[in-house]
């Protein structure tokens, strides 16, 4: 039966800057606040438009590429800045890479795993160190120039002159007069003068002008007694501890705290020190559910007894309990008090949390939970308070298949929060992004991130094949195209019993390139089956609005953003409808197209009776 001819009706679907929404009734979605999306893929939900994400490119290759990149770490002390990447057995400096396709050599290797926890710390002398532990190997410390393995023995430095021969790292250094001896760990200086770093000196000190010899070769005159450089970590009480048992590190009140692996024990050092006597804090009686400690952090509340912010120490277990303490010295009865123990759901990894202001937001089996919400709510009613509540069904499905090893990060420069579950063995990886200013969620595809990191205002992630990838750069994913998709929530146009017949659709966009025109088609009746993606938009300088000069199209240059509208015919029929906007990027240059809204005309059939 032919439908009765009617006057075409207009409809407008604004860009879904509100967020990707999967926890709403399909037939009666919530309309409060900015518009939401049924699909928001590879578009960044800005405050005013939805912007197609940029691509990714290889930044570095670690070794032969046979091992996953499992950790990214940064060191920053003034202009001395480094980005490090770790595999299961080595650490690499990937700060500046000459050729990303050529495998790098490690700066330190021979490790049992790459699950490093790291913290930058300034000591009382003003020196800045990167402190790293993994629960299997000796603590590693980077001093801005060299990496050092730290156990319970001190590392001293001894300057020398009139050297002959070559001192061998690992050999014993002995003073001919003093009888002092220790193990050589590093020699700096290739000429007649230099510095020897010696671990575990006994029988000392070395004496000025005495002959020092290495068991494997080398001889010189000592300038004087050895001087302390790095202090080993020893137990401050009767309970023993070794640095290869420390699995997590964080700083609180100018003090380093460590979690002993597979335990409910925390160790802490003196203020402003990275070595010395470590004392133990037993939490076995403070967390009723048991399990093991997973991570810790400073946590600030909005009030304190003296007014202003109150910084406290939060320690999280694998069972989803958070023990919170106030004070600055765990050894003092009056300077360390238990604040409370709170439930948050089982955490999804030692890196599955972010700081949001003073608050902690933790990825758990029940959602992305702000710790501040757990203080006043029972865990049974925490889910609606989760930051991830708009994507609750997606989150739940992901936790069922990938229950641990998640990574979370705040990219401060872009106000972007990232949640990356571990890549699955098959299927597409999940890479969720959220606008830190608006709370809007979206998802990015093709980025299989095993770990996350930022450096110099840029975003990086590690892959399973030994690559460090820089994200959100260029217009393709390492030469491969990717497609952005926007599908607003379905709409019955207040007439769910009448069929709609779309006629024409107009996509309004903003961007620097004339030919970056998204395609538009119509979806009906809550279908999730999307049509084929369009071919890639290929752009160059000649397609810039208002110019054909290459210098105006280079990365980082100011480019004119023009608003454009394009009408096209659409078809189909259904009771509920929504437009699907798609654009594929595949060039070296990012096309940076923003979707503002979709307007369409449609016929409305009579109500079925």
C-alpha positions as CSV (number, residue, x, y, z in Angstrom):
1,X,0.0,0.0,0.0
2,X,1.4,3.4,-1.0
3,X,1.7,5.8,1.9
4,X,-0.3,9.0,1.8
5,X,1.6,12.0,0.6
6,X,2.3,14.4,3.5
7,X,4.3,17.6,4.0
8,X,7.9,16.8,4.9
9,X,8.7,17.3,8.6
10,X,12.0,18.6,9.9
11,X,14.1,17.0,12.6
12,X,17.4,18.0,14.2
13,X,20.0,15.8,15.9
14,X,22.6,17.8,17.7
15,X,26.2,16.4,18.1
16,X,26.1,14.1,21.1
17,X,28.4,16.1,23.3
18,X,26.7,14.7,26.3
19,X,28.4,11.2,26.1
20,X,28.1,7.7,24.8
21,X,25.2,6.3,26.8
22,X,24.5,2.6,27.2
23,X,22.6,2.6,30.5
24,X,19.4,4.2,29.4
25,X,16.1,2.8,28.2
26,X,16.3,2.6,24.4
27,X,12.7,3.6,23.9
28,X,12.6,6.3,26.5
29,X,16.1,7.7,26.8
30,X,16.8,10.4,29.4
31,X,16.8,13.9,27.7
32,X,18.3,15.8,30.6
33,X,21.5,17.7,29.8
34,X,23.5,17.6,26.5
35,X,22.4,15.1,23.9
36,X,23.7,11.5,24.2
37,X,24.8,8.9,21.7
38,X,24.0,5.3,20.9
39,X,27.4,5.1,19.2
40,X,30.3,7.6,19.7
41,X,33.3,5.9,18.2
42,X,36.6,7.6,17.4
43,X,35.1,11.0,18.1
44,X,36.1,13.2,21.0
45,X,33.0,14.5,22.9
46,X,33.9,18.2,23.3
47,X,31.8,20.8,25.0
48,X,30.4,22.2,21.7
49,X,31.1,19.6,19.0
50,X,32.3,16.1,18.5
51,X,35.8,16.1,17.0
52,X,37.3,13.2,15.0
53,X,40.3,11.8,16.9
54,X,43.7,11.9,15.4
55,X,45.8,8.9,14.5
56,X,48.8,7.2,15.9
57,X,52.4,6.4,14.9
58,X,55.2,4.2,16.1
59,X,57.6,6.1,18.4
60,X,60.0,3.3,19.3
61,X,60.7,-0.4,19.0
62,X,62.0,-2.2,22.1
63,X,64.7,-4.9,21.3
64,X,63.5,-7.4,18.7
65,X,59.9,-6.6,19.4
66,X,59.1,-10.1,20.8
67,X,57.9,-8.9,24.2
68,X,55.0,-6.6,25.1
69,X,55.6,-3.1,26.4
70,X,54.2,-3.4,29.9
71,X,55.2,-0.1,31.6
72,X,55.9,3.5,30.7
73,X,57.7,5.7,33.2
74,X,58.9,9.3,33.3
75,X,61.6,11.3,35.0
76,X,61.5,15.1,35.0
77,X,64.1,17.3,36.8
78,X,64.1,20.7,35.1
79,X,65.4,20.2,31.6
80,X,66.6,16.7,32.4
81,X,63.6,14.7,31.2
82,X,63.3,11.0,30.2
83,X,60.6,8.6,29.0
84,X,61.4,5.0,29.8
85,X,59.6,1.9,28.5
86,X,59.8,-1.6,30.1
87,X,59.3,-5.1,28.8
88,X,59.3,-8.2,31.0
89,X,63.1,-8.3,31.2
90,X,64.5,-4.8,30.4
91,X,64.1,-1.0,30.6
92,X,64.7,1.2,27.5
93,X,65.2,4.9,27.2
94,X,62.7,6.1,24.5
95,X,63.0,9.8,25.1
96,X,64.5,10.6,21.7
97,X,64.5,7.9,19.1
98,X,66.4,8.3,15.8
99,X,64.5,5.6,13.9
100,X,61.4,4.1,15.4
101,X,61.6,1.1,13.2
102,X,65.0,0.0,14.5
103,X,65.0,-1.9,17.8
104,X,66.6,-0.2,20.7
105,X,69.1,-1.6,23.2
106,X,68.1,-1.6,26.9
107,X,69.7,0.7,29.4
108,X,69.3,-1.9,32.1
109,X,68.2,-5.5,31.8
110,X,68.1,-9.0,33.4
111,X,64.8,-8.6,35.2
112,X,62.2,-11.2,36.2
113,X,59.2,-9.0,35.2
114,X,58.3,-5.6,34.0
115,X,55.5,-4.8,36.4
116,X,57.3,-1.7,37.7
117,X,55.7,0.6,40.2
118,X,57.5,4.0,40.1
119,X,57.7,7.2,42.0
120,X,59.8,10.3,41.6
121,X,61.3,11.6,44.9
122,X,63.4,14.6,45.9
123,X,65.7,14.0,48.9
124,X,66.6,16.4,51.6
125,X,69.8,17.3,49.6
126,X,67.7,18.4,46.6
127,X,68.6,15.4,44.4
128,X,65.8,13.9,42.3
129,X,65.5,10.2,41.8
130,X,63.1,7.8,40.1
131,X,62.4,4.9,42.4
132,X,61.1,1.6,40.9
133,X,60.1,-1.7,42.4
134,X,58.5,-4.8,40.8
135,X,58.2,-7.4,43.6
136,X,60.8,-9.7,42.0
137,X,64.0,-7.8,41.4
138,X,66.2,-5.5,43.5
139,X,64.8,-1.9,43.6
140,X,66.0,0.2,40.7
141,X,66.8,3.9,41.0
142,X,67.5,6.4,38.2
143,X,69.5,9.4,39.3
144,X,69.1,11.5,36.1
145,X,72.1,9.9,34.5
146,X,72.5,6.2,35.6
147,X,70.4,3.3,36.8
148,X,71.3,1.6,40.1
149,X,70.2,-1.6,41.6
150,X,69.5,-1.2,45.4
151,X,69.6,-3.9,48.0
152,X,70.5,-3.7,51.7
153,X,74.0,-2.5,51.1
154,X,75.2,1.1,50.6
155,X,76.8,2.3,47.3
156,X,79.7,4.7,48.0
157,X,81.8,6.7,45.5
158,X,85.6,6.8,45.5
159,X,87.6,9.1,43.3
160,X,91.0,8.0,42.1
161,X,94.1,9.1,40.1
162,X,97.0,7.6,38.2
163,X,94.9,4.7,37.0
164,X,96.4,1.9,35.0
165,X,94.6,-1.1,33.6
166,X,90.8,-1.5,33.5
167,X,88.5,-1.9,36.5
168,X,85.9,-4.6,36.0
169,X,82.3,-4.1,37.1
170,X,81.4,-6.9,39.5
171,X,84.9,-7.5,40.7
172,X,86.1,-6.8,44.3
173,X,88.0,-3.5,44.9
174,X,90.6,-3.7,47.7
175,X,92.7,-1.0,49.4
176,X,96.3,-2.1,49.8
177,X,96.8,-0.1,53.1
178,X,93.4,0.1,54.7
179,X,92.2,-3.4,53.7
180,X,88.8,-1.8,52.8
181,X,87.0,-3.8,50.1
182,X,83.7,-3.8,48.2
183,X,82.1,-4.7,44.9
184,X,82.6,-2.5,41.9
185,X,79.2,-1.5,40.4
186,X,80.2,1.4,38.1
187,X,83.4,3.2,36.8
188,X,83.1,6.7,35.5
189,X,86.0,8.1,33.6
190,X,88.2,6.4,31.1
191,X,91.4,8.2,31.7
192,X,93.9,8.3,34.6
193,X,91.3,9.9,36.9
194,X,87.7,9.1,37.6
195,X,85.2,7.7,40.1
196,X,84.5,4.1,41.2
197,X,81.1,3.3,42.7
198,X,81.5,0.5,45.2
199,X,78.8,-1.5,46.9
200,X,79.0,-2.9,50.5
201,X,82.4,-1.4,51.6
202,X,83.7,-3.2,54.7
203,X,87.0,-2.9,56.6
204,X,87.2,0.8,55.5
205,X,87.4,3.5,55.0
206,X,89.8,3.7,52.0
207,X,92.7,6.0,52.6
208,X,94.1,8.8,50.6
209,X,97.0,7.9,48.3
210,X,96.7,4.2,49.0
211,X,96.8,1.8,46.0
212,X,93.4,0.3,45.1
213,X,93.2,-2.7,42.9
214,X,90.4,-4.6,41.2
215,X,90.3,-8.4,41.4
216,X,89.6,-8.5,37.6
217,X,92.2,-5.9,36.8
218,X,92.9,-2.2,37.2
219,X,94.9,-0.2,39.7
220,X,94.9,3.4,40.9
221,X,95.6,5.7,43.8
222,X,92.6,6.6,46.0
223,X,92.0,10.4,46.5
224,X,90.6,9.8,49.9
225,X,87.9,8.0,51.8
226,X,84.8,6.8,50.0
227,X,81.7,9.1,50.2
228,X,78.1,7.9,50.6
229,X,76.1,8.0,47.4
230,X,73.0,5.7,47.7
231,X,71.9,4.2,50.9
232,X,70.6,0.6,50.9
233,X,67.3,-0.4,52.5
234,X,67.4,-2.4,55.7
235,X,64.8,-3.4,58.2
236,X,64.3,-0.9,61.0
237,X,63.0,-3.6,63.4
238,X,63.2,-7.4,63.8
239,X,61.1,-8.2,60.7
240,X,63.4,-8.7,57.7
241,X,62.8,-7.1,54.3
242,X,64.5,-7.3,50.9
243,X,64.0,-4.8,48.1
244,X,63.0,-7.6,45.7
245,X,59.9,-8.1,47.9
246,X,58.6,-4.6,47.4
247,X,55.9,-4.5,44.7
248,X,54.5,-1.0,44.9
249,X,55.8,2.5,45.9
250,X,54.2,5.9,46.5
251,X,55.0,9.0,48.4
252,X,53.0,10.6,51.2
253,X,54.0,13.4,53.5
254,X,57.5,13.5,52.0
255,X,57.9,9.8,52.8
256,X,58.2,6.8,50.5
257,X,55.8,3.9,51.3
258,X,56.1,0.4,49.8
259,X,53.8,-2.6,49.6
260,X,55.4,-6.0,50.2
261,X,54.2,-8.3,47.5
262,X,51.4,-10.8,48.3
263,X,51.0,-9.5,51.8
264,X,49.2,-7.0,54.0
265,X,52.4,-5.2,55.0
266,X,53.5,-1.7,54.2
267,X,57.0,-0.5,54.7
268,X,58.0,3.2,55.0
269,X,61.3,5.1,55.0
270,X,62.4,8.2,56.9
271,X,61.3,11.6,55.5
272,X,63.0,12.8,52.4
273,X,65.0,9.6,51.9
274,X,65.1,6.9,49.3
275,X,67.1,4.5,51.5
276,X,67.8,3.7,55.1
277,X,65.9,1.8,57.8
278,X,62.5,0.7,56.7
279,X,59.8,0.1,59.3
280,X,56.7,-2.1,58.8
281,X,53.0,-1.2,59.1
282,X,50.9,-4.3,59.6
283,X,47.4,-4.0,58.1
284,X,46.2,-7.6,58.6
285,X,43.8,-6.6,61.3
286,X,42.5,-3.5,59.5
287,X,41.0,-5.1,56.4
288,X,38.5,-7.8,57.3
289,X,38.2,-9.3,53.9
290,X,42.0,-10.0,53.7
291,X,43.5,-10.5,50.3
292,X,46.7,-8.6,49.6
293,X,47.6,-4.9,49.4
294,X,47.5,-3.6,45.8
295,X,48.4,0.1,45.7
296,X,48.5,3.2,47.8
297,X,48.3,7.0,47.3
298,X,47.8,10.3,49.0
299,X,44.2,11.3,49.1
300,X,42.8,14.8,49.9
301,X,39.4,15.6,51.4
302,X,37.7,19.0,51.4
303,X,38.0,19.6,55.1
304,X,40.3,19.0,58.0
305,X,40.5,19.9,61.6
306,X,42.5,23.0,60.8
307,X,40.5,24.0,57.8
308,X,41.3,23.6,54.1
309,X,42.3,20.3,52.4
310,X,43.1,17.3,54.5
311,X,45.7,14.9,53.0
312,X,45.4,11.3,54.0
313,X,47.0,8.0,53.1
314,X,44.7,5.5,51.2
315,X,45.8,1.9,50.8
316,X,43.8,-0.4,48.6
317,X,43.5,-4.2,48.8
318,X,42.8,-6.8,46.1
319,X,39.4,-7.4,47.8
320,X,38.2,-3.8,47.3
321,X,38.8,-2.5,50.8
322,X,40.5,0.9,51.3
323,X,42.2,1.6,54.6
324,X,42.6,5.3,55.2
325,X,45.1,6.9,57.6
326,X,45.8,10.5,58.7
327,X,49.1,11.7,60.1
328,X,52.8,11.9,59.0
329,X,54.6,9.3,61.1
330,X,53.3,5.7,61.3
331,X,55.6,5.1,64.2
332,X,53.9,7.6,66.5
333,X,50.7,6.9,68.4
334,X,49.6,10.5,68.1
335,X,51.0,11.2,64.7
336,X,49.2,8.4,62.8
337,X,45.5,7.6,63.2
338,X,43.1,5.2,61.4
339,X,40.3,7.2,59.7
340,X,38.3,4.2,58.4
341,X,38.0,1.3,56.0
342,X,35.7,1.6,53.0
343,X,34.4,-0.8,50.3
344,X,34.7,0.1,46.6
345,X,34.4,-3.2,44.6
346,X,37.4,-5.2,43.5
347,X,40.0,-3.0,41.8
348,X,41.0,-3.9,38.3
349,X,44.8,-3.4,38.6
350,X,47.6,-1.6,40.3
351,X,47.5,1.0,37.5
352,X,43.7,1.1,37.3
353,X,43.1,4.5,39.0
354,X,43.6,8.2,38.5
355,X,43.8,11.3,40.7
356,X,41.0,13.8,40.1
357,X,42.0,16.9,42.0
358,X,42.6,15.5,45.5
359,X,40.2,12.6,45.0
360,X,41.0,9.1,43.8
361,X,38.9,7.5,41.1
362,X,39.4,3.7,41.0
363,X,38.4,1.3,38.3
364,X,36.6,-1.6,39.9
365,X,34.2,-4.4,39.1
366,X,31.3,-2.1,39.8
367,X,32.5,0.9,38.0
368,X,34.9,3.9,38.0
369,X,34.4,4.8,41.6
370,X,35.5,8.1,43.3
371,X,36.8,7.2,46.8
372,X,35.0,10.3,48.1
373,X,31.7,8.6,47.3
374,X,32.6,5.4,49.1
375,X,33.0,7.3,52.4
376,X,29.2,7.9,52.6
377,X,27.7,5.1,50.6
378,X,27.4,1.3,51.1
379,X,29.1,-0.6,48.3
380,X,25.7,-2.0,47.3
381,X,24.6,1.5,46.2
382,X,27.9,2.8,44.8
383,X,27.3,2.0,41.1
384,X,25.0,5.0,40.4
385,X,27.7,7.2,41.8
386,X,30.4,5.8,39.5
387,X,31.9,8.2,36.9
388,X,31.4,5.4,34.4
389,X,27.7,5.1,35.1
390,X,26.6,6.2,31.6
391,X,28.4,3.2,30.1
392,X,27.6,0.8,32.9
393,X,26.5,-2.1,30.7
394,X,29.7,-1.8,28.6
395,X,31.8,-1.6,31.7
396,X,30.2,-4.7,33.2
397,X,30.8,-6.7,30.0
398,X,34.4,-5.7,29.9
399,X,35.1,-6.7,33.6
400,X,33.6,-10.1,33.0
401,X,36.1,-10.9,30.3
402,X,39.1,-8.8,31.5
403,X,39.0,-8.7,35.3
404,X,42.5,-7.4,36.0
405,X,45.4,-5.5,34.4
406,X,43.5,-2.4,33.4
407,X,45.3,1.0,32.9
408,X,43.9,4.4,33.7
409,X,45.4,7.8,33.0
410,X,44.6,11.5,32.9
411,X,46.1,13.4,30.0
412,X,46.1,16.8,31.6
413,X,47.0,18.8,28.6
414,X,43.9,17.6,26.7
415,X,41.6,17.2,29.8
416,X,41.2,13.6,28.8
417,X,40.6,10.6,31.1
418,X,41.6,7.2,29.6
419,X,40.5,3.8,30.7
420,X,42.1,0.9,28.8
421,X,41.4,-2.7,29.7
422,X,44.0,-5.2,28.6
423,X,43.7,-6.1,24.9
424,X,41.7,-9.3,24.4
425,X,43.3,-12.3,22.7
426,X,40.7,-11.9,20.0
427,X,38.3,-9.1,19.0
428,X,38.7,-5.4,19.1
429,X,40.5,-3.7,22.0
430,X,38.7,-1.3,24.3
431,X,40.0,2.2,24.8
432,X,37.5,4.5,26.6
433,X,38.0,8.2,26.8
434,X,36.1,10.7,29.0
435,X,36.1,14.5,28.9
436,X,37.4,15.6,32.3
437,X,35.5,18.9,32.1
438,X,32.1,17.6,30.9
439,X,32.1,13.9,32.0
440,X,31.2,12.8,28.5
441,X,32.4,9.3,27.4
442,X,33.4,7.9,24.1
443,X,35.4,5.0,22.7
444,X,38.4,4.8,20.5
445,X,39.2,1.7,18.4
446,X,42.4,0.2,17.0
447,X,44.5,1.2,20.0
448,X,45.5,-2.0,21.8
449,X,47.2,-0.5,24.9
450,X,49.1,-2.7,27.4
451,X,50.2,0.4,29.3
452,X,49.7,4.2,29.2
453,X,51.9,7.2,29.7
454,X,52.3,10.9,28.9
455,X,55.5,12.8,28.3
456,X,56.1,16.3,27.1
457,X,52.3,16.9,26.7
458,X,52.0,13.8,24.4
459,X,50.2,10.6,24.9
460,X,51.8,7.2,24.5
461,X,50.9,3.5,24.9
462,X,52.7,0.2,24.7
463,X,51.8,-2.7,22.4
464,X,52.1,-6.5,22.5
465,X,54.8,-6.5,19.9
466,X,57.4,-4.3,21.6
467,X,56.2,-1.0,20.2
468,X,55.8,2.4,21.9
469,X,53.0,4.2,20.1
470,X,52.4,7.9,20.1
471,X,48.6,8.5,20.1
472,X,46.5,11.3,18.8
473,X,48.9,12.4,16.1
474,X,48.6,12.4,12.3
475,X,45.7,11.2,10.3
476,X,46.1,7.4,10.2
477,X,46.9,4.6,12.6
478,X,50.4,3.8,11.6
479,X,49.4,4.0,7.9
480,X,46.0,2.2,8.4
481,X,42.7,4.2,8.1
482,X,40.2,4.4,10.9
483,X,36.6,5.5,10.9
484,X,34.8,7.8,13.2
485,X,31.1,7.0,13.9
486,X,28.4,9.1,15.5
487,X,24.9,7.8,16.1
488,X,22.7,9.9,18.4
489,X,20.1,8.2,20.6
490,X,17.1,6.8,18.8
491,X,14.1,9.1,18.5
492,X,10.4,8.3,17.8
493,X,9.6,12.0,17.3
494,X,6.9,11.7,19.9
495,X,5.0,9.2,17.7
496,X,6.2,5.7,18.4
497,X,3.2,4.1,16.6
498,X,3.8,5.9,13.3
499,X,6.4,5.0,10.7
500,X,8.9,7.6,9.6
501,X,10.3,7.9,6.1
502,X,13.5,10.0,5.9
503,X,14.0,12.0,2.7
504,X,17.0,14.3,3.0
505,X,19.8,14.7,5.6
506,X,22.3,17.6,6.1
507,X,25.4,17.2,8.2
508,X,26.8,20.4,9.5
509,X,30.5,20.2,10.2
510,X,33.5,22.5,11.0
511,X,37.0,21.9,10.0
512,X,40.1,23.0,8.0
513,X,39.6,20.8,4.9
514,X,37.0,21.2,2.1
515,X,36.7,17.6,1.2
516,X,36.4,16.1,4.7
517,X,32.7,15.4,4.3
518,X,31.2,12.7,6.4
519,X,28.7,10.3,5.0
520,X,25.2,10.1,6.5
521,X,22.7,7.2,6.5
522,X,19.7,6.3,8.6
523,X,19.3,3.7,11.3
524,X,15.9,2.3,12.5
525,X,14.2,0.7,15.4
526,X,17.2,0.3,17.7
527,X,19.3,-1.7,15.3
528,X,23.0,-2.1,16.2
529,X,24.1,-3.4,12.8
530,X,26.0,-0.6,11.1
531,X,26.6,-0.4,7.4
532,X,30.0,-0.5,5.7
533,X,32.4,2.3,6.5
534,X,33.1,4.9,3.8
535,X,36.4,5.2,1.9
536,X,39.1,7.3,3.6
537,X,39.2,11.0,3.1
538,X,42.6,11.9,1.7
539,X,43.6,15.5,2.3
540,X,46.6,17.7,1.4
541,X,47.4,21.4,1.6
542,X,45.5,22.2,-1.5
543,X,42.2,21.3,0.2
544,X,42.6,23.7,3.1
545,X,39.9,26.3,3.4
546,X,41.1,29.6,2.0
547,X,44.7,28.6,1.2
548,X,46.8,26.3,-0.9
549,X,50.1,27.0,0.9
550,X,51.8,24.0,2.4
551,X,53.1,25.9,5.4
552,X,49.5,26.6,6.5
553,X,48.8,22.9,6.6
554,X,51.7,21.6,8.7
555,X,51.2,20.0,12.1
556,X,50.5,22.5,14.8
557,X,49.9,25.5,12.4
558,X,46.8,27.6,12.9
559,X,44.3,26.6,10.3
560,X,41.0,28.2,9.3
561,X,38.0,26.2,10.5
562,X,35.1,26.7,8.2
563,X,31.5,25.6,8.8
564,X,30.0,23.6,6.0
565,X,26.7,21.8,5.3
566,X,26.0,19.1,2.9
567,X,22.6,17.7,1.9
568,X,22.2,14.2,0.7
569,X,19.3,11.8,0.0
570,X,18.6,9.1,2.6
571,X,16.0,6.3,2.8
572,X,14.6,3.6,4.8
573,X,11.7,3.4,7.2
574,X,11.0,2.7,10.8
575,X,9.2,3.8,14.0
576,X,12.3,5.0,15.7
577,X,15.1,6.6,13.8
578,X,18.5,8.2,14.1
579,X,21.2,9.4,11.7
580,X,24.6,7.6,11.4
581,X,27.5,9.9,10.6
582,X,30.7,8.3,9.4
583,X,34.0,9.6,8.3
584,X,37.2,7.6,7.6
585,X,40.6,9.2,7.9
586,X,43.6,7.7,6.2
587,X,46.1,10.5,5.3
588,X,49.3,11.6,7.0
589,X,47.6,14.9,7.9
590,X,44.8,14.9,10.6
591,X,41.5,16.1,9.0
592,X,40.2,17.4,12.4
593,X,36.6,17.4,11.3
594,X,34.0,18.4,13.9
595,X,30.3,17.4,13.7
596,X,27.9,20.1,14.9
597,X,24.5,18.6,14.0
598,X,22.4,16.6,11.6
599,X,19.2,18.0,10.1
600,X,16.8,15.9,8.1
601,X,13.4,15.9,6.6
602,X,11.0,12.9,6.8
603,X,7.5,11.8,6.0
604,X,5.3,10.5,8.8
605,X,2.8,7.8,8.0
606,X,-0.5,7.4,9.7
607,X,-0.8,5.6,13.0
608,X,-1.4,1.9,12.6
609,X,-4.8,0.8,14.0
